[in-house]
């Protein structure tokens, strides 16, 4: 076990977008970070350790997480990995739906099964699952929206179970955020929707909210939308 006094966070999707912004911020705040991503690590710091992983590969997730958690129990877990595929009913791609479910939801359950049990033993823990404002339902993004709604529901359900153990679980649901996903050519004709504030959400703004939740022991079971006014209607 580590003897370091610096808190440890595990972040999926740490190589880009919201995961990368959160990793930078937590390191700046004195955290150590284990980053998990299918891409190579984008941070050089003695506070950062990168682990290559394909969350679409269910056995690979188990084979990495089990030995990793034997080394140390992270105090925080941010599940930021994800991708978007679009489509309309009548022509939805079933593999796209299966892959998004595995990457967003099933891998989250796999990690949570092991990590949250260890947090219970440690009697502390902060979990933040990155959902999306489209969890409410958006035309052309039904499969993606369904997985993000599942994450919001997981957060609320787990929060109910974990509150007596001093573990908080929250979801954060950004509107269109200035990440590589925004300009992914595989959006298939479904352009991002500009929030009413006239610009996309900055990943650092989402990271700041996540960092706040890591220091908020009385906030749990919430799905917080950071949407630039997109939810006002």
Beta strands, then each sheet from edge to edge (+ up, - down):
strand 1: 8-12
strand 2: 32-37
strand 3: 48-52
strand 4: 76-79
strand 5: 125-130
strand 6: 167-174
strand 7: 223-226
sheet 1: 3+ 2+ 1+ 4+ 5+ 6+ 7+
end
